[in-house]
Amino acid sequence: MTTRNQATQFCDNLCVPDSSQQQSRSAVFRRSFRKAFPSAVRGEGVYIWDTDGHRYLDLAGSAAVNLIGHGIPEVSAAMTEQSAKLEFVHSSQFTTSIAEQYALELLAFAGKNFDGGAVYFTCGGSESIETALKLARQYQIEIGQSRRY
């Protein structure tokens, strides 16, 4: 039989504190069964605070997120303004003025080698690779080389 202390060493989804600071089973499937994850309650800039008041430097990035900062009023205002108009449209069916504007900004930032280029928005590296493969295949079909992969 496993005691609470032993369960904390081998977490098995048992060691996530709820709002009353008691140990309870988590309904969230986490990336580690051996680690007790602190419960984040607020963020400010590059920092996150947990329920115990501990401050953490938020270094998450890459595949997980694109960190733009926590609690930045300009970011939440821009998100609110955009979501009040339109939250999401699939790029296979629509474009938006904000996407067109941002693509132009990215191309300008990328430099002269990208003059006349185009931007295809994705959510991450895996989707980018998959999209590149699909676009390469579609190009072959469009030029009449449908047997090429």
N, CA, C and O atoms as a GROMACS GRO file, in nm:
protein
  596
    1MET      N    1   0.084  -0.118   0.000
    1MET     CA    2   0.000   0.000   0.000
    1MET      C    3   0.088   0.124   0.000
    1MET      O    4   0.189   0.129   0.072
    2THR      N    5   0.053   0.223  -0.078
    2THR     CA    6   0.132   0.345  -0.091
    2THR      C    7   0.079   0.452   0.002
    2THR      O    8  -0.041   0.480   0.005
    3THR      N    9   0.170   0.513   0.079
    3THR     CA   10   0.130   0.624   0.166
    3THR      C   11   0.133   0.753   0.086
    3THR      O   12   0.184   0.756  -0.026
    4ARG      N   13   0.079   0.860   0.143
    4ARG     CA   14   0.077   0.991   0.076
    4ARG      C   15   0.219   1.037   0.042
    4ARG      O   16   0.242   1.088  -0.067
    5ASN      N   17   0.315   1.019   0.136
    5ASN     CA   18   0.453   1.061   0.110
    5ASN      C   19   0.515   0.981  -0.004
    5ASN      O   20   0.585   1.037  -0.089
    6GLN      N   21   0.489   0.850  -0.007
    6GLN     CA   22   0.540   0.769  -0.117
    6GLN      C   23   0.475   0.810  -0.249
    6GLN      O   24   0.541   0.811  -0.353
    7ALA      N   25   0.348   0.844  -0.244
    7ALA     CA   26   0.277   0.887  -0.366
    7ALA      C   27   0.335   1.016  -0.418
    7ALA      O   28   0.338   1.038  -0.540
    8THR      N   29   0.382   1.103  -0.328
    8THR     CA   30   0.441   1.229  -0.373
    8THR      C   31   0.572   1.204  -0.446
    8THR      O   32   0.605   1.275  -0.541
    9GLN      N   33   0.648   1.103  -0.404
    9GLN     CA   34   0.772   1.072  -0.473
    9GLN      C   35   0.745   1.012  -0.610
    9GLN      O   36   0.815   1.044  -0.706
   10PHE      N   37   0.645   0.927  -0.620
   10PHE     CA   38   0.602   0.876  -0.750
   10PHE      C   39   0.462   0.930  -0.770
   10PHE      O   40   0.364   0.869  -0.727
   11CYS      N   41   0.452   1.043  -0.835
   11CYS     CA   42   0.331   1.125  -0.837
   11CYS      C   43   0.206   1.053  -0.885
   11CYS      O   44   0.104   1.058  -0.816
   12ASP      N   45   0.210   0.986  -0.999
   12ASP     CA   46   0.095   0.916  -1.054
   12ASP      C   47  -0.032   1.002  -1.052
   12ASP      O   48  -0.140   0.953  -1.022
   13ASN      N   49  -0.015   1.130  -1.086
   13ASN     CA   50  -0.126   1.226  -1.094
   13ASN      C   51  -0.193   1.254  -0.959
   13ASN      O   52  -0.305   1.305  -0.956
   14LEU      N   53  -0.127   1.220  -0.847
   14LEU     CA   54  -0.190   1.241  -0.717
   14LEU      C   55  -0.147   1.369  -0.646
   14LEU      O   56  -0.211   1.408  -0.548
   15CYS      N   57  -0.044   1.435  -0.692
   15CYS     CA   58   0.014   1.541  -0.608
   15CYS      C   59  -0.003   1.681  -0.665
   15CYS      O   60   0.092   1.759  -0.664
   16VAL      N   61  -0.121   1.714  -0.712
   16VAL     CA   62  -0.148   1.848  -0.758
   16VAL      C   63  -0.237   1.917  -0.656
   16VAL      O   64  -0.350   1.873  -0.632
   17PRO      N   65  -0.188   2.025  -0.595
   17PRO     CA   66  -0.270   2.091  -0.493
   17PRO      C   67  -0.391   2.158  -0.557
   17PRO      O   68  -0.380   2.220  -0.663
   18ASP      N   69  -0.506   2.147  -0.491
   18ASP     CA   70  -0.623   2.220  -0.538
   18ASP      C   71  -0.627   2.354  -0.464
   18ASP      O   72  -0.532   2.388  -0.394
   19SER      N   73  -0.735   2.428  -0.479
   19SER     CA   74  -0.741   2.562  -0.420
   19SER      C   75  -0.733   2.561  -0.267
   19SER      O   76  -0.697   2.663  -0.208
   20SER      N   77  -0.764   2.450  -0.203
   20SER     CA   78  -0.755   2.442  -0.057
   20SER      C   79  -0.620   2.388  -0.011
   20SER      O   80  -0.601   2.359   0.107
   21GLN      N   81  -0.525   2.375  -0.104
   21GLN     CA   82  -0.389   2.328  -0.075
   21GLN      C   83  -0.384   2.182  -0.032
   21GLN      O   84  -0.282   2.139   0.022
   22GLN      N   85  -0.490   2.104  -0.053
   22GLN     CA   86  -0.488   1.963  -0.021
   22GLN      C   87  -0.443   1.886  -0.144
   22GLN      O   88  -0.459   1.931  -0.257
   23GLN      N   89  -0.386   1.768  -0.120
   23GLN     CA   90  -0.344   1.684  -0.230
   23GLN      C   91  -0.466   1.615  -0.290
   23GLN      O   92  -0.548   1.559  -0.218
   24SER      N   93  -0.478   1.620  -0.423
   24SER     CA   94  -0.589   1.553  -0.489
   24SER      C   95  -0.542   1.501  -0.624
   24SER      O   96  -0.440   1.545  -0.677
   25ARG      N   97  -0.616   1.408  -0.678
   25ARG     CA   98  -0.584   1.353  -0.809
   25ARG      C   99  -0.616   1.457  -0.915
   25ARG      O  100  -0.722   1.519  -0.913
   26SER      N  101  -0.524   1.475  -1.008
   26SER     CA  102  -0.544   1.571  -1.116
   26SER      C  103  -0.615   1.505  -1.233
   26SER      O  104  -0.587   1.390  -1.265
   27ALA      N  105  -0.704   1.578  -1.296
   27ALA     CA  106  -0.770   1.532  -1.417
   27ALA      C  107  -0.688   1.570  -1.540
   27ALA      O  108  -0.724   1.532  -1.652
   28VAL      N  109  -0.580   1.644  -1.521
   28VAL     CA  110  -0.492   1.685  -1.630
   28VAL      C  111  -0.382   1.581  -1.648
   28VAL      O  112  -0.310   1.550  -1.553
   29PHE      N  113  -0.369   1.528  -1.768
   29PHE     CA  114  -0.262   1.432  -1.798
   29PHE      C  115  -0.135   1.512  -1.824
   29PHE      O  116  -0.123   1.581  -1.925
   30ARG      N  117  -0.040   1.501  -1.732
   30ARG     CA  118   0.082   1.580  -1.742
   30ARG      C  119   0.197   1.501  -1.802
   30ARG      O  120   0.186   1.379  -1.821
   31ARG      N  121   0.305   1.570  -1.832
   31ARG     CA  122   0.419   1.508  -1.900
   31ARG      C  123   0.507   1.426  -1.807
   31ARG      O  124   0.594   1.353  -1.854
   32SER      N  125   0.486   1.437  -1.677
   32SER     CA  126   0.564   1.358  -1.582
   32SER      C  127   0.473   1.307  -1.471
   32SER      O  128   0.392   1.382  -1.417
   33PHE      N  129   0.488   1.178  -1.438
   33PHE     CA  130   0.414   1.123  -1.325
   33PHE      C  131   0.495   1.136  -1.196
   33PHE      O  132   0.442   1.111  -1.088
   34ARG      N  133   0.620   1.172  -1.206
   34ARG     CA  134   0.707   1.178  -1.090
   34ARG      C  135   0.722   1.318  -1.032
   34ARG      O  136   0.780   1.334  -0.925
   35LYS      N  137   0.671   1.418  -1.100
   35LYS     CA  138   0.691   1.556  -1.059
   35LYS      C  139   0.561   1.617  -1.009
   35LYS      O  140   0.455   1.600  -1.070
   36ALA      N  141   0.569   1.686  -0.898
   36ALA     CA  142   0.455   1.763  -0.849
   36ALA      C  143   0.459   1.900  -0.916
   36ALA      O  144   0.556   1.974  -0.899
   37PHE      N  145   0.357   1.932  -0.990
   37PHE     CA  146   0.354   2.058  -1.062
   37PHE      C  147   0.291   2.167  -0.974
   37PHE      O  148   0.184   2.145  -0.917
   38PRO      N  149   0.355   2.282  -0.962
   38PRO     CA  150   0.293   2.390  -0.886
   38PRO      C  151   0.175   2.446  -0.966
   38PRO      O  152   0.171   2.436  -1.089
   39SER      N  153   0.079   2.503  -0.896
   39SER     CA  154  -0.038   2.561  -0.961
   39SER      C  155  -0.014   2.710  -0.983
   39SER      O  156  -0.003   2.786  -0.887
   40ALA      N  157  -0.007   2.750  -1.109
   40ALA     CA  158   0.016   2.889  -1.143
   40ALA      C  159  -0.112   2.969  -1.124
   40ALA      O  160  -0.220   2.925  -1.165
   41VAL      N  161  -0.100   3.086  -1.061
   41VAL     CA  162  -0.219   3.168  -1.035
   41VAL      C  163  -0.215   3.305  -1.102
   41VAL      O  164  -0.320   3.366  -1.124
   42ARG      N  165  -0.095   3.354  -1.135
   42ARG     CA  166  -0.088   3.482  -1.204
   42ARG      C  167   0.047   3.497  -1.273
   42ARG      O  168   0.144   3.429  -1.239
   43GLY      N  169   0.052   3.588  -1.369
   43GLY     CA  170   0.175   3.618  -1.439
   43GLY      C  171   0.190   3.767  -1.456
   43GLY      O  172   0.093   3.842  -1.461
   44GLU      N  173   0.315   3.808  -1.467
   44GLU     CA  174   0.345   3.949  -1.490
   44GLU      C  175   0.476   3.954  -1.568
   44GLU      O  176   0.582   3.916  -1.517
   45GLY      N  177   0.468   4.003  -1.692
   45GLY     CA  178   0.587   4.007  -1.775
   45GLY      C  179   0.643   3.868  -1.800
   45GLY      O  180   0.574   3.783  -1.857
   46VAL      N  181   0.767   3.843  -1.756
   46VAL     CA  182   0.830   3.713  -1.777
   46VAL      C  183   0.821   3.622  -1.655
   46VAL      O  184   0.887   3.519  -1.650
   47TYR      N  185   0.740   3.661  -1.555
   47TYR     CA  186   0.731   3.585  -1.431
   47TYR      C  187   0.593   3.523  -1.411
   47TYR      O  188   0.492   3.576  -1.457
   48ILE      N  189   0.592   3.409  -1.341
   48ILE     CA  190   0.470   3.339  -1.301
   48ILE      C  191   0.478   3.318  -1.150
   48ILE      O  192   0.585   3.288  -1.097
   49TRP      N  193   0.363   3.333  -1.080
   49TRP     CA  194   0.355   3.306  -0.938
   49TRP      C  195   0.263   3.187  -0.915
   49TRP      O  196   0.163   3.170  -0.984
   50ASP      N  197   0.300   3.102  -0.814
   50ASP     CA  198   0.216   2.988  -0.781
   50ASP      C  199   0.131   3.019  -0.658
   50ASP      O  200   0.138   3.128  -0.602
   51THR      N  201   0.051   2.920  -0.616
   51THR     CA  202  -0.040   2.939  -0.503
   51THR      C  203   0.032   2.966  -0.372
   51THR      O  204  -0.026   3.022  -0.279
   52ASP      N  205   0.159   2.927  -0.363
   52ASP     CA  206   0.238   2.952  -0.242
   52ASP      C  207   0.314   3.084  -0.247
   52ASP      O  208   0.388   3.116  -0.154
   53GLY      N  209   0.295   3.160  -0.353
   53GLY     CA  210   0.362   3.289  -0.366
   53GLY      C  211   0.502   3.282  -0.423
   53GLY      O  212   0.571   3.384  -0.429
   54HIS      N  213   0.546   3.163  -0.467
   54HIS     CA  214   0.678   3.151  -0.528
   54HIS      C  215   0.676   3.211  -0.668
   54HIS      O  216   0.581   3.192  -0.743
   55ARG      N  217   0.782   3.283  -0.701
   55ARG     CA  218   0.795   3.345  -0.833
   55ARG      C  219   0.889   3.262  -0.919
   55ARG      O  220   0.994   3.216  -0.872
   56TYR      N  221   0.851   3.241  -1.046
   56TYR     CA  222   0.930   3.163  -1.142
   56TYR      C  223   0.956   3.248  -1.265
   56TYR      O  224   0.869   3.321  -1.312
   57LEU      N  225   1.077   3.238  -1.318
   57LEU     CA  226   1.108   3.298  -1.448
   57LEU      C  227   1.050   3.206  -1.554
   57LEU      O  228   1.089   3.089  -1.561
   58ASP      N  229   0.959   3.254  -1.635
   58ASP     CA  230   0.891   3.171  -1.735
   58ASP      C  231   0.980   3.158  -1.858
   58ASP      O  232   0.989   3.250  -1.939
   59LEU      N  233   1.044   3.044  -1.870
   59LEU     CA  234   1.134   3.019  -1.982
   59LEU      C  235   1.071   2.925  -2.086
   59LEU      O  236   1.140   2.877  -2.176
   60ALA      N  237   0.941   2.899  -2.073
   60ALA     CA  238   0.874   2.812  -2.169
   60ALA      C  239   0.871   2.882  -2.305
   60ALA      O  240   0.850   3.003  -2.313
   61GLY      N  241   0.891   2.806  -2.407
   61GLY     CA  242   0.888   2.864  -2.541
   61GLY      C  243   0.894   2.754  -2.643
   61GLY      O  244   0.874   2.637  -2.612
   62SER      N  245   0.922   2.792  -2.765
   62SER     CA  246   0.939   2.698  -2.875
   62SER      C  247   0.810   2.623  -2.902
   62SER      O  248   0.711   2.683  -2.941
   63ALA      N  249   0.811   2.492  -2.881
   63ALA     CA  250   0.695   2.411  -2.916
   63ALA      C  251   0.576   2.438  -2.825
   63ALA      O  252   0.462   2.419  -2.866
   64ALA      N  253   0.600   2.482  -2.705
   64ALA     CA  254   0.491   2.502  -2.611
   64ALA      C  255   0.415   2.631  -2.638
   64ALA      O  256   0.292   2.630  -2.646
   65VAL      N  257   0.486   2.741  -2.650
   65VAL     CA  258   0.421   2.872  -2.665
   65VAL      C  259   0.513   2.970  -2.736
   65VAL      O  260   0.632   2.943  -2.758
   66ASN      N  261   0.457   3.081  -2.770
   66ASN     CA  262   0.535   3.197  -2.811
   66ASN      C  263   0.511   3.300  -2.702
   66ASN      O  264   0.410   3.369  -2.703
   67LEU      N  265   0.604   3.311  -2.607
   67LEU     CA  266   0.584   3.395  -2.490
   67LEU      C  267   0.590   3.543  -2.528
   67LEU      O  268   0.694   3.592  -2.573
   68ILE      N  269   0.480   3.611  -2.508
   68ILE     CA  270   0.474   3.754  -2.534
   68ILE      C  271   0.465   3.832  -2.404
   68ILE      O  272   0.457   3.955  -2.405
   69GLY      N  273   0.468   3.761  -2.293
   69GLY     CA  274   0.463   3.825  -2.162
   69GLY      C  275   0.327   3.809  -2.098
   69GLY      O  276   0.224   3.800  -2.166
   70HIS      N  277   0.328   3.806  -1.967
   70HIS     CA  278   0.204   3.791  -1.890
   70HIS      C  279   0.157   3.928  -1.843
   70HIS      O  280   0.237   4.012  -1.802
   71GLY      N  281   0.027   3.950  -1.848
   71GLY     CA  282  -0.031   4.072  -1.792
   71GLY      C  283   0.007   4.200  -1.864
   71GLY      O  284   0.006   4.307  -1.804
   72ILE      N  285   0.040   4.191  -1.993
   72ILE     CA  286   0.076   4.310  -2.070
   72ILE      C  287  -0.054   4.375  -2.120
   72ILE      O  288  -0.121   4.317  -2.205
   73PRO      N  289  -0.089   4.493  -2.070
   73PRO     CA  290  -0.218   4.554  -2.107
   73PRO      C  291  -0.237   4.573  -2.258
   73PRO      O  292  -0.347   4.554  -2.308
   74GLU      N  293  -0.132   4.610  -2.330
   74GLU     CA  294  -0.145   4.633  -2.474
   74GLU      C  295  -0.178   4.503  -2.548
   74GLU      O  296  -0.253   4.504  -2.645
   75VAL      N  297  -0.123   4.390  -2.500
   75VAL     CA  298  -0.149   4.262  -2.565
   75VAL      C  299  -0.293   4.219  -2.542
   75VAL      O  300  -0.363   4.180  -2.636
   76SER      N  301  -0.340   4.227  -2.416
   76SER     CA  302  -0.478   4.186  -2.389
   76SER      C  303  -0.577   4.280  -2.457
   76SER      O  304  -0.684   4.234  -2.500
   77ALA      N  305  -0.545   4.408  -2.470
   77ALA     CA  306  -0.634   4.502  -2.540
   77ALA      C  307  -0.643   4.465  -2.688
   77ALA      O  308  -0.751   4.465  -2.746
   78ALA      N  309  -0.528   4.434  -2.750
   78ALA     CA  310  -0.528   4.395  -2.892
   78ALA      C  311  -0.603   4.264  -2.912
   78ALA      O  312  -0.678   4.250  -3.009
   79MET      N  313  -0.584   4.167  -2.822
   79MET     CA  314  -0.655   4.040  -2.832
   79MET      C  315  -0.806   4.060  -2.817
   79MET      O  316  -0.884   3.999  -2.890
   80THR      N  317  -0.846   4.144  -2.723
   80THR     CA  318  -0.987   4.172  -2.700
   80THR      C  319  -1.048   4.239  -2.823
   80THR      O  320  -1.157   4.202  -2.867
   81GLU      N  321  -0.979   4.338  -2.876
   81GLU     CA  322  -1.029   4.409  -2.994
   81GLU      C  323  -1.047   4.314  -3.112
   81GLU      O  324  -1.149   4.317  -3.180
   82GLN      N  325  -0.947   4.228  -3.136
   82GLN     CA  326  -0.956   4.136  -3.249
   82GLN      C  327  -1.064   4.031  -3.228
   82GLN      O  328  -1.142   4.003  -3.318
   83SER      N  329  -1.069   3.972  -3.107
   83SER     CA  330  -1.167   3.865  -3.084
   83SER      C  331  -1.310   3.918  -3.083
   83SER      O  332  -1.403   3.842  -3.108
   84ALA      N  333  -1.329   4.046  -3.056
   84ALA     CA  334  -1.463   4.105  -3.064
   84ALA      C  335  -1.511   4.112  -3.210
   84ALA      O  336  -1.631   4.110  -3.236
   85LYS      N  337  -1.416   4.119  -3.302
   85LYS     CA  338  -1.450   4.123  -3.446
   85LYS      C  339  -1.454   3.983  -3.505
   85LYS      O  340  -1.551   3.946  -3.571
   86LEU      N  341  -1.348   3.907  -3.482
   86LEU     CA  342  -1.333   3.777  -3.544
   86LEU      C  343  -1.225   3.701  -3.470
   86LEU      O  344  -1.113   3.751  -3.456
   87GLU      N  345  -1.255   3.580  -3.421
   87GLU     CA  346  -1.159   3.503  -3.342
   87GLU      C  347  -1.068   3.419  -3.431
   87GLU      O  348  -0.946   3.420  -3.413
   88PHE      N  349  -1.126   3.347  -3.527
   88PHE     CA  350  -1.045   3.256  -3.609
   88PHE      C  351  -1.117   3.226  -3.739
   88PHE      O  352  -1.239   3.208  -3.741
   89VAL      N  353  -1.042   3.222  -3.846
   89VAL     CA  354  -1.092   3.168  -3.973
   89VAL      C  355  -0.983   3.078  -4.028
   89VAL      O  356  -0.864   3.105  -4.010
   90HIS      N  357  -1.023   2.972  -4.094
   90HIS     CA  358  -0.924   2.878  -4.147
   90HIS      C  359  -0.865   2.936  -4.275
   90HIS      O  360  -0.936   2.984  -4.363
   91SER      N  361  -0.733   2.930  -4.284
   91SER     CA  362  -0.663   2.990  -4.398
   91SER      C  363  -0.689   2.918  -4.530
   91SER      O  364  -0.653   2.969  -4.636
   92SER      N  365  -0.750   2.800  -4.525
   92SER     CA  366  -0.783   2.732  -4.650
   92SER      C  367  -0.912   2.789  -4.712
   92SER      O  368  -0.947   2.755  -4.824
   93GLN      N  369  -0.981   2.876  -4.637
   93GLN     CA  370  -1.108   2.930  -4.685
   93GLN      C  371  -1.113   3.083  -4.688
   93GLN      O  372  -1.185   3.140  -4.769
   94PHE      N  373  -1.037   3.149  -4.600
   94PHE     CA  374  -1.046   3.294  -4.586
   94PHE      C  375  -0.908   3.355  -4.563
   94PHE      O  376  -0.812   3.286  -4.530
   95THR      N  377  -0.901   3.487  -4.582
   95THR     CA  378  -0.790   3.567  -4.536
   95THR      C  379  -0.850   3.679  -4.453
   95THR      O  380  -0.972   3.699  -4.455
   96THR      N  381  -0.768   3.753  -4.381
   96THR     CA  382  -0.815   3.868  -4.303
   96THR      C  383  -0.720   3.984  -4.325
   96THR      O  384  -0.604   3.965  -4.363
   97SER      N  385  -0.768   4.103  -4.302
   97SER     CA  386  -0.682   4.221  -4.319
   97SER      C  387  -0.565   4.218  -4.222
   97SER      O  388  -0.455   4.261  -4.256
   98ILE      N  389  -0.588   4.169  -4.100
   98ILE     CA  390  -0.480   4.163  -4.001
   98ILE      C  391  -0.373   4.063  -4.043
   98ILE      O  392  -0.254   4.087  -4.021
   99ALA      N  393  -0.414   3.949  -4.102
   99ALA     CA  394  -0.316   3.851  -4.150
   99ALA      C  395  -0.237   3.908  -4.268
   99ALA      O  396  -0.116   3.890  -4.275
  100GLU      N  397  -0.305   3.976  -4.358
  100GLU     CA  398  -0.238   4.038  -4.472
  100GLU      C  399  -0.137   4.143  -4.426
  100GLU      O  400  -0.025   4.150  -4.477
  101GLN      N  401  -0.178   4.226  -4.330
  101GLN     CA  402  -0.090   4.330  -4.276
  101GLN      C  403   0.032   4.268  -4.207
  101GLN      O  404   0.144   4.314  -4.227
  102TYR      N  405   0.009   4.166  -4.127
  102TYR     CA  406   0.119   4.103  -4.054
  102TYR      C  407   0.216   4.033  -4.150
  102TYR      O  408   0.337   4.037  -4.130
  103ALA      N  409   0.163   3.970  -4.254
  103ALA     CA  410   0.249   3.905  -4.353
  103ALA      C  411   0.340   4.007  -4.419
  103ALA      O  412   0.458   3.980  -4.441
  104LEU      N  413   0.287   4.124  -4.452
  104LEU     CA  414   0.370   4.230  -4.511
  104LEU      C  415   0.478   4.276  -4.414
  104LEU      O  416   0.592   4.300  -4.455
  105GLU      N  417   0.443   4.288  -4.286
  105GLU     CA  418   0.543   4.326  -4.184
  105GLU      C  419   0.653   4.222  -4.172
  105GLU      O  420   0.771   4.256  -4.162
  106LEU      N  421   0.616   4.094  -4.173
  106LEU     CA  422   0.715   3.987  -4.164
  106LEU      C  423   0.809   3.987  -4.284
  106LEU      O  424   0.930   3.972  -4.269
  107LEU      N  425   0.753   4.003  -4.404
  107LEU     CA  426   0.835   4.005  -4.525
  107LEU      C  427   0.930   4.124  -4.524
  107LEU      O  428   1.046   4.111  -4.563
  108ALA      N  429   0.883   4.239  -4.479
  108ALA     CA  430   0.969   4.357  -4.470
  108ALA      C  431   1.081   4.333  -4.369
  108ALA      O  432   1.196   4.369  -4.394
  109PHE      N  433   1.048   4.271  -4.257
  109PHE     CA  434   1.146   4.240  -4.155
  109PHE      C  435   1.249   4.139  -4.206
  109PHE      O  436   1.367   4.147  -4.171
  110ALA      N  437   1.205   4.045  -4.288
  110ALA     CA  438   1.292   3.938  -4.338
  110ALA      C  439   1.399   3.990  -4.434
  110ALA      O  440   1.503   3.927  -4.449
  111GLY      N  441   1.374   4.103  -4.497
  111GLY     CA  442   1.476   4.163  -4.583
  111GLY      C  443   1.450   4.147  -4.731
  111GLY      O  444   1.352   4.086  -4.773
  112LYS      N  445   1.540   4.204  -4.809
  112LYS     CA  446   1.524   4.211  -4.955
  112LYS      C  447   1.514   4.074  -5.023
  112LYS      O  448   1.448   4.062  -5.126
  113ASN      N  449   1.578   3.973  -4.967
  113ASN     CA  450   1.570   3.840  -5.029
  113ASN      C  451   1.428   3.784  -5.030
  113ASN      O  452   1.398   3.689  -5.102
  114PHE      N  453   1.340   3.845  -4.951
  114PHE     CA  454   1.202   3.796  -4.944
  114PHE      C  455   1.103   3.890  -5.014
  114PHE      O  456   0.982   3.871  -5.004
  115ASP      N  457   1.156   3.991  -5.087
  115ASP     CA  458   1.068   4.079  -5.165
  115ASP      C  459   0.985   3.997  -5.262
  115ASP      O  460   1.038   3.910  -5.333
  116GLY      N  461   0.856   4.024  -5.266
  116GLY     CA  462   0.767   3.950  -5.355
  116GLY      C  463   0.728   3.814  -5.302
  116GLY      O  464   0.660   3.738  -5.371
  117GLY      N  465   0.770   3.781  -5.180
  117GLY     CA  466   0.740   3.650  -5.120
  117GLY      C  467   0.601   3.645  -5.061
  117GLY      O  468   0.522   3.738  -5.077
  118ALA      N  469   0.572   3.537  -4.995
  118ALA     CA  470   0.443   3.518  -4.929
  118ALA      C  471   0.466   3.443  -4.798
  118ALA      O  472   0.565   3.371  -4.783
  119VAL      N  473   0.375   3.460  -4.706
  119VAL     CA  474   0.383   3.398  -4.573
  119VAL      C  475   0.269   3.298  -4.558
  119VAL      O  476   0.155   3.327  -4.594
  120TYR      N  477   0.300   3.181  -4.507
  120TYR     CA  478   0.198   3.081  -4.473
  120TYR      C  479   0.204   3.063  -4.322
  120TYR      O  480   0.304   3.015  -4.269
  121PHE      N  481   0.098   3.100  -4.253
  121PHE     CA  482   0.096   3.094  -4.107
  121PHE      C  483   0.065   2.953  -4.058
  121PHE      O  484  -0.028   2.888  -4.106
  122THR      N  485   0.144   2.907  -3.963
  122THR     CA  486   0.120   2.780  -3.896
  122THR      C  487   0.133   2.802  -3.746
  122THR      O  488   0.169   2.911  -3.701
  123CYS      N  489   0.104   2.698  -3.669
  123CYS     CA  490   0.108   2.710  -3.523
  123CYS      C  491   0.235   2.654  -3.461
  123CYS      O  492   0.256   2.670  -3.340
  124GLY      N  493   0.320   2.588  -3.538
  124GLY     CA  494   0.441   2.533  -3.480
  124GLY      C  495   0.525   2.460  -3.581
  124GLY      O  496   0.492   2.454  -3.699
  125GLY      N  497   0.634   2.404  -3.532
  125GLY     CA  498   0.731   2.338  -3.619
  125GLY      C  499   0.678   2.217  -3.692
  125GLY      O  500   0.701   2.202  -3.812
  126SER      N  501   0.607   2.129  -3.623
  126SER     CA  502   0.553   2.009  -3.688
  126SER      C  503   0.455   2.045  -3.797
  126SER      O  504   0.459   1.988  -3.907
  127GLU      N  505   0.367   2.139  -3.767
  127GLU     CA  506   0.270   2.183  -3.868
  127GLU      C  507   0.341   2.251  -3.985
  127GLU      O  508   0.298   2.238  -4.099
  128SER      N  509   0.449   2.322  -3.958
  128SER     CA  510   0.525   2.388  -4.064
  128SER      C  511   0.587   2.285  -4.159
  128SER      O  512   0.582   2.302  -4.281
  129ILE      N  513   0.646   2.180  -4.103
  129ILE     CA  514   0.705   2.075  -4.186
  129ILE      C  515   0.598   2.005  -4.269
  129ILE      O  516   0.615   1.985  -4.389
  130GLU      N  517   0.488   1.969  -4.205
  130GLU     CA  518   0.379   1.904  -4.276
  130GLU      C  519   0.326   1.993  -4.390
  130GLU      O  520   0.301   1.945  -4.501
  131THR      N  521   0.311   2.121  -4.362
  131THR     CA  522   0.262   2.214  -4.462
  131THR      C  523   0.360   2.227  -4.578
  131THR      O  524   0.318   2.234  -4.694
  132ALA      N  525   0.490   2.232  -4.549
  132ALA     CA  526   0.590   2.240  -4.655
  132ALA      C  527   0.582   2.120  -4.747
  132ALA      O  528   0.592   2.133  -4.869
  133LEU      N  529   0.564   2.002  -4.689
  133LEU     CA  530   0.550   1.880  -4.770
  133LEU      C  531   0.424   1.886  -4.856
  133LEU      O  532   0.429   1.850  -4.974
  134LYS      N  533   0.313   1.930  -4.799
  134LYS     CA  534   0.188   1.940  -4.874
  134LYS      C  535   0.200   2.043  -4.988
  134LYS      O  536   0.151   2.021  -5.098
  135LEU      N  537   0.266   2.156  -4.959
  135LEU     CA  538   0.283   2.258  -5.062
  135LEU      C  539   0.374   2.210  -5.175
  135LEU      O  540   0.348   2.238  -5.292
  136ALA      N  541   0.479   2.136  -5.140
  136ALA     CA  542   0.567   2.082  -5.243
  136ALA      C  543   0.491   1.984  -5.332
  136ALA      O  544   0.507   1.984  -5.454
  137ARG      N  545   0.408   1.901  -5.270
  137ARG     CA  546   0.327   1.806  -5.347
  137ARG      C  547   0.225   1.880  -5.434
  137ARG      O  548   0.208   1.845  -5.551
  138GLN      N  549   0.159   1.982  -5.379
  138GLN     CA  550   0.059   2.057  -5.454
  138GLN      C  551   0.124   2.129  -5.573
  138GLN      O  552   0.066   2.137  -5.681
  139TYR      N  553   0.246   2.180  -5.552
  139TYR     CA  554   0.317   2.245  -5.662
  139TYR      C  555   0.338   2.147  -5.778
  139TYR      O  556   0.316   2.183  -5.894
  140GLN      N  557   0.378   2.025  -5.748
  140GLN     CA  558   0.399   1.924  -5.852
  140GLN      C  559   0.268   1.897  -5.927
  140GLN      O  560   0.269   1.883  -6.050
  141ILE      N  561   0.159   1.889  -5.856
  141ILE     CA  562   0.029   1.867  -5.920
  141ILE      C  563  -0.007   1.985  -6.008
  141ILE      O  564  -0.054   1.967  -6.121
  142GLU      N  565   0.013   2.105  -5.959
  142GLU     CA  566  -0.023   2.227  -6.033
  142GLU      C  567   0.056   2.241  -6.164
  142GLU      O  568   0.004   2.295  -6.261
  143ILE      N  569   0.180   2.193  -6.166
  143ILE     CA  570   0.260   2.206  -6.288
  143ILE      C  571   0.248   2.082  -6.378
  143ILE      O  572   0.322   2.067  -6.475
  144GLY      N  573   0.154   1.993  -6.343
  144GLY     CA  574   0.129   1.876  -6.427
  144GLY      C  575   0.220   1.757  -6.401
  144GLY      O  576   0.228   1.668  -6.485
  145GLN      N  577   0.287   1.754  -6.289
  145GLN     CA  578   0.377   1.644  -6.252
  145GLN      C  579   0.316   1.563  -6.138
  145GLN      O  580   0.378   1.544  -6.034
  146SER      N  581   0.195   1.515  -6.157
  146SER     CA  582   0.122   1.451  -6.049
  146SER      C  583   0.182   1.320  -5.999
  146SER      O  584   0.147   1.272  -5.892
  147ARG      N  585   0.275   1.262  -6.077
  147ARG     CA  586   0.340   1.138  -6.033
  147ARG      C  587   0.459   1.164  -5.942
  147ARG      O  588   0.515   1.070  -5.885
  148ARG      N  589   0.499   1.291  -5.929
  148ARG     CA  590   0.611   1.328  -5.842
  148ARG      C  591   0.562   1.348  -5.699
  148ARG      O  592   0.454   1.401  -5.675
  149TYR      N  593   0.644   1.304  -5.605
  149TYR     CA  594   0.611   1.321  -5.463
  149TYR      C  595   0.718   1.407  -5.400
  149TYR      O  596   0.712   1.435  -5.281
   0.00000   0.00000   0.00000
